[in-house]
Amino acid sequence: MKVAVIGSGVAGLATAIRVAARGDIVTLFEKNGTPGGKISQIRDKGYRFDTGPSLFTLPNLVDELLSMNLNSDIQTSLSGKNSFNYFRLENSCRYFYPDGTVFDFFQNTQKLREQIENNTDENFENILKRLNQSEFIYNLTSDLFIFNSFHRFSNFLKEENRSIPLHLHKLGFHRTMHSANKSLFKDKRIVQLFDRYATYNGSSPYKAPATLNMISHLEHNIGAFFPEKGIYSIADSLYKKGVELGVNFEFNSLVTEVIVEKFKGTREKKNEIYSGENYNDNSGDENTSNFGKPWRGKRAVGVRVNGVSKYFDYVVCDTDVSYAAENMFNGRYRHPLKKRLSKLEPSSSALIFYWGIKGEFNRLDIHNILFTSNYKEEFDYLFKKRELYSDPTVYIFISKKVVAGDAPDGCENWFVMVNAPYNKGQDWQAVIANARKAIIQKIDKTFNIKIEDYIDVEHIASPVTIERNTLSSKGALYGSSSNSMFSAFLRHPNTLNKIKNLSFTGGSTHPGGGIPLCLASAIIAEKEIYKL
């Protein structure tokens, strides 16, 4: 079987590896000259910056991919050697509050207890209760919500998912993340800390369902990790694995169309893969009386790239689904969810300053948060006014703290980010100038320094550049937001009933954004391709 993969984000790379490991022919098309999608890097004057995601959880998903061999069983052992190494962080994040409070969220329970008891008014047992709740929800729902298609009814009937209805009241669909946190924690600083997890998929804690509190389980119970060579080494290692398995990479190749054609055939047995004119319906209809009966429909048969039509048996789209619907289904047949996608609220975006800093600051760790004094107001600006708040929460990521070569001796590489609204035509030149001023004021006040004097190198990413470089519609980082209890149901599915031989992966589709969820979407794509 010949499979085309559009886009080399981690989901596209992971899908290509999974298909190639089964012995099938894979061609991956990437519009840029290097792999990685949102995971990229900048090098300038001895500084190296990871430009996209900075948090690494569920590293076993990468281990599994790098351990695959040609035609190996999908449950291959992890004994295979590779050059990708990582370690667990001692501290997941250092938090700075406007009232002067500073504390570390240590991975070690006893150290964390000391931090909470010495620096906050929170009962540590409430922290443990939340982490235990998050673990319970994750273990209960991850098979359905993360590692399988949420839009296929048969997955709800699997034995491991049958107990979910018995615990619906514990999942938090009926209330917001903030209301759940406010009812559990008495210290407003801890409420704000756990509210922050809504930003991991570009949403507001005052609108997103409390179900998303399971995110804290990944970071604190399983652990926050970091690659020895930086985040970009994840994409680079997956690319090299793809090359090893025979994936054909075509860079600087923008796919302008997914070619869709009508076909007619017969319904085949459940686990048979499409061949010739016969095709497994894959619609969830398992009534054996329908097998062998005539069936008509549409199917993806290839892609158009650089003005040339290339034909395949299956197509996997690792491109922002809104962009794909608007720009890659312009042949005879349109994307069936195009209208619905246009009505969904986009997720937040980001404004990022990459600063080469001439100096070292021991008060900062690898991951740092400088909180705003009014979190509610900040999210109102993001999702109601579509503007940047004057006192934004600032995230500072410094990989030099653990990767010595990421900045010259005596210097640091600062990735300085604030959440930003998606691009709807704002005056971004003015927004960037005002944000830079506000960020510098916040850093100067927090650390009693004049950070402008230390900036040696500067690069800037905005919703406009993110949209241009990664084809993320309106610069939204995660496709649609999760700002309602129905958001999981409205998220773009991994397959379309009306177009066969086509799967979708990546942060804008189910199960969502971030490295582990994108890798999970590749697992789902493999299941859809091979009817597993």
Secondary structure in CASP SS format (residue, H / E / C, confidence):
PFRMAT SS
TARGET T0000
AUTHOR 0000-0000-0000
METHOD secondary structure of the structure
MODEL  1
M C 1.00
K E 1.00
V E 1.00
A E 1.00
V E 1.00
I E 1.00
G C 1.00
S C 1.00
G E 1.00
V H 1.00
A H 1.00
G H 1.00
L H 1.00
A H 1.00
T H 1.00
A H 1.00
I H 1.00
R H 1.00
V H 1.00
A H 1.00
A H 1.00
R C 1.00
G C 1.00
D C 1.00
I E 1.00
V E 1.00
T E 1.00
L E 1.00
F E 1.00
E C 1.00
K C 1.00
N C 1.00
G C 1.00
T C 1.00
P C 1.00
G E 1.00
G C 1.00
K C 1.00
I C 1.00
S C 1.00
Q E 1.00
I E 1.00
R E 1.00
D E 1.00
K C 1.00
G C 1.00
Y E 1.00
R E 1.00
F E 1.00
D E 1.00
T C 1.00
G C 1.00
P C 1.00
S C 1.00
L C 1.00
F E 1.00
T C 1.00
L C 1.00
P C 1.00
N H 1.00
L H 1.00
V H 1.00
D H 1.00
E H 1.00
L H 1.00
L H 1.00
S C 1.00
M C 1.00
N C 1.00
L C 1.00
N C 1.00
S C 1.00
D C 1.00
I C 1.00
Q C 1.00
T C 1.00
S C 1.00
L C 1.00
S C 1.00
G C 1.00
K C 1.00
N C 1.00
S C 1.00
F C 1.00
N C 1.00
Y E 1.00
F E 1.00
R E 1.00
L C 1.00
E C 1.00
N E 1.00
S E 1.00
C E 1.00
R E 1.00
Y E 1.00
F E 1.00
Y C 1.00
P C 1.00
D C 1.00
G C 1.00
T C 1.00
V E 1.00
F E 1.00
D E 1.00
F E 1.00
F E 1.00
Q C 1.00
N C 1.00
T H 1.00
Q H 1.00
K H 1.00
L H 1.00
R H 1.00
E H 1.00
Q H 1.00
I H 1.00
E H 1.00
N H 1.00
N H 1.00
T C 1.00
D C 1.00
E C 1.00
N C 1.00
F H 1.00
E H 1.00
N H 1.00
I H 1.00
L H 1.00
K H 1.00
R H 1.00
L H 1.00
N H 1.00
Q H 1.00
S H 1.00
E H 1.00
F H 1.00
I H 1.00
Y H 1.00
N H 1.00
L H 1.00
T H 1.00
S H 1.00
D H 1.00
L H 1.00
F H 1.00
I C 1.00
F C 1.00
N C 1.00
S C 1.00
F C 1.00
H C 1.00
R C 1.00
F H 1.00
S H 1.00
N H 1.00
F H 1.00
L C 1.00
K C 1.00
E H 1.00
E H 1.00
N H 1.00
R C 1.00
S C 1.00
I H 1.00
P H 1.00
L H 1.00
H H 1.00
L H 1.00
H H 1.00
K H 1.00
L H 1.00
G C 1.00
F C 1.00
H C 1.00
R C 1.00
T E 1.00
M H 1.00
H H 1.00
S H 1.00
A H 1.00
N H 1.00
K H 1.00
S H 1.00
L H 1.00
F C 1.00
K C 1.00
D C 1.00
K H 1.00
R H 1.00
I H 1.00
V H 1.00
Q H 1.00
L H 1.00
F H 1.00
D H 1.00
R H 1.00
Y H 1.00
A H 1.00
T H 1.00
Y H 1.00
N H 1.00
G C 1.00
S C 1.00
S C 1.00
P C 1.00
Y C 1.00
K C 1.00
A C 1.00
P E 1.00
A H 1.00
T H 1.00
L H 1.00
N H 1.00
M H 1.00
I H 1.00
S H 1.00
H H 1.00
L H 1.00
E H 1.00
H H 1.00
N H 1.00
I H 1.00
G C 1.00
A C 1.00
F E 1.00
F E 1.00
P E 1.00
E C 1.00
K C 1.00
G C 1.00
I C 1.00
Y H 1.00
S H 1.00
I H 1.00
A H 1.00
D H 1.00
S H 1.00
L H 1.00
Y H 1.00
K H 1.00
K H 1.00
G H 1.00
V H 1.00
E H 1.00
L C 1.00
G C 1.00
V C 1.00
N E 1.00
F E 1.00
E E 1.00
F C 1.00
N C 1.00
S C 1.00
L C 1.00
V E 1.00
T E 1.00
E E 1.00
V E 1.00
I E 1.00
V E 1.00
E E 1.00
K E 1.00
F E 1.00
K E 1.00
G E 1.00
T E 1.00
R E 1.00
E C 1.00
K C 1.00
K C 1.00
N C 1.00
E C 1.00
I C 1.00
Y C 1.00
S E 1.00
G C 1.00
E C 1.00
N E 1.00
Y E 1.00
N C 1.00
D C 1.00
N C 1.00
S C 1.00
G C 1.00
D C 1.00
E C 1.00
N C 1.00
T H 1.00
S H 1.00
N H 1.00
F C 1.00
G C 1.00
K C 1.00
P E 1.00
W E 1.00
R E 1.00
G E 1.00
K E 1.00
R E 1.00
A E 1.00
V E 1.00
G E 1.00
V E 1.00
R E 1.00
V E 1.00
N C 1.00
G C 1.00
V E 1.00
S E 1.00
K E 1.00
Y E 1.00
F C 1.00
D C 1.00
Y E 1.00
V E 1.00
V E 1.00
C E 1.00
D C 1.00
T C 1.00
D C 1.00
V H 1.00
S H 1.00
Y H 1.00
A H 1.00
A H 1.00
E H 1.00
N H 1.00
M C 1.00
F C 1.00
N C 1.00
G C 1.00
R C 1.00
Y C 1.00
R C 1.00
H C 1.00
P C 1.00
L C 1.00
K H 1.00
K H 1.00
R H 1.00
L H 1.00
S H 1.00
K H 1.00
L C 1.00
E C 1.00
P E 1.00
S C 1.00
S C 1.00
S E 1.00
A E 1.00
L E 1.00
I E 1.00
F E 1.00
Y E 1.00
W E 1.00
G E 1.00
I E 1.00
K C 1.00
G C 1.00
E C 1.00
F C 1.00
N C 1.00
R C 1.00
L C 1.00
D C 1.00
I C 1.00
H E 1.00
N E 1.00
I E 1.00
L E 1.00
F C 1.00
T C 1.00
S C 1.00
N C 1.00
Y H 1.00
K H 1.00
E H 1.00
E H 1.00
F H 1.00
D H 1.00
Y H 1.00
L H 1.00
F H 1.00
K H 1.00
K H 1.00
R C 1.00
E C 1.00
L C 1.00
Y C 1.00
S C 1.00
D C 1.00
P C 1.00
T C 1.00
V E 1.00
Y E 1.00
I E 1.00
F E 1.00
I C 1.00
S H 1.00
K H 1.00
K H 1.00
V C 1.00
V C 1.00
A H 1.00
G H 1.00
D H 1.00
A C 1.00
P C 1.00
D C 1.00
G C 1.00
C C 1.00
E E 1.00
N E 1.00
W E 1.00
F E 1.00
V E 1.00
M E 1.00
V E 1.00
N E 1.00
A E 1.00
P C 1.00
Y C 1.00
N C 1.00
K C 1.00
G C 1.00
Q C 1.00
D C 1.00
W H 1.00
Q H 1.00
A H 1.00
V H 1.00
I H 1.00
A H 1.00
N H 1.00
A H 1.00
R H 1.00
K H 1.00
A H 1.00
I H 1.00
I H 1.00
Q H 1.00
K H 1.00
I H 1.00
D H 1.00
K H 1.00
T H 1.00
F H 1.00
N C 1.00
I C 1.00
K C 1.00
I H 1.00
E H 1.00
D H 1.00
Y H 1.00
I E 1.00
D E 1.00
V E 1.00
E E 1.00
H E 1.00
I E 1.00
A E 1.00
S C 1.00
P H 1.00
V H 1.00
T H 1.00
I H 1.00
E H 1.00
R H 1.00
N H 1.00
T H 1.00
L C 1.00
S C 1.00
S H 1.00
K H 1.00
G H 1.00
A C 1.00
L C 1.00
Y C 1.00
G C 1.00
S E 1.00
S C 1.00
S C 1.00
N C 1.00
S C 1.00
M C 1.00
F C 1.00
S H 1.00
A H 1.00
F H 1.00
L H 1.00
R C 1.00
H E 1.00
P C 1.00
N C 1.00
T E 1.00
L E 1.00
N C 1.00
K C 1.00
I E 1.00
K E 1.00
N E 1.00
L E 1.00
S E 1.00
F E 1.00
T C 1.00
G C 1.00
G C 1.00
S C 1.00
T E 1.00
H C 1.00
P C 1.00
G C 1.00
G C 1.00
G C 1.00
I H 1.00
P H 1.00
L H 1.00
C H 1.00
L H 1.00
A H 1.00
S H 1.00
A H 1.00
I H 1.00
I H 1.00
A H 1.00
E H 1.00
K H 1.00
E H 1.00
I H 1.00
Y H 1.00
K C 1.00
L C 1.00
END
